[in-house]
Amino acid sequence: MFGRIIKVLLFLLLVGFIGLTGFAYLGDLSPNQSERREPVTLNAD
């Protein structure tokens, strides 16, 4: 019974690692870029 639990845990770890690796290579995690302009007031005394 204990051996079966170890096998299931190893299988889940392997599937999770494969899924994480696939998401890292195929997932689009690049940020949306846009130009932004804001006026800045400087106190140069």
C-alpha positions in Angstrom: 0.0 0.0 0.0 2.8 2.4 0.9 4.6 1.6 -2.4 1.5 2.5 -4.4 1.3 5.9 -2.6 5.0 6.6 -3.5 4.3 5.7 -7.1 1.3 8.0 -7.3 3.3 10.9 -5.8 6.2 10.4 -8.2 3.8 10.3 -11.1 2.1 13.5 -10.0 5.5 15.2 -9.5 6.6 14.1 -13.0 3.3 15.3 -14.6 3.6 18.6 -12.7 7.2 19.1 -13.8 6.3 18.4 -17.4 3.4 20.8 -17.3 5.5 23.5 -15.7 8.2 23.1 -18.3 5.7 23.2 -21.2 4.1 26.3 -19.8 7.5 28.0 -19.4 8.3 27.4 -23.0 4.9 27.9 -24.6 3.2 30.4 -22.3 3.2 34.0 -23.3 4.3 35.9 -20.2 5.6 39.0 -21.9 4.2 42.3 -20.4 2.0 44.6 -22.4 4.1 47.6 -23.4 2.7 51.1 -24.0 4.1 54.6 -24.1 3.2 56.8 -21.1 3.9 60.5 -20.7 3.4 62.3 -17.4 4.4 65.9 -16.6 7.0 66.2 -13.9 7.5 69.3 -11.7 11.1 69.7 -10.4 12.0 72.0 -7.5 15.5 73.2 -8.5 16.2 75.9 -6.0 
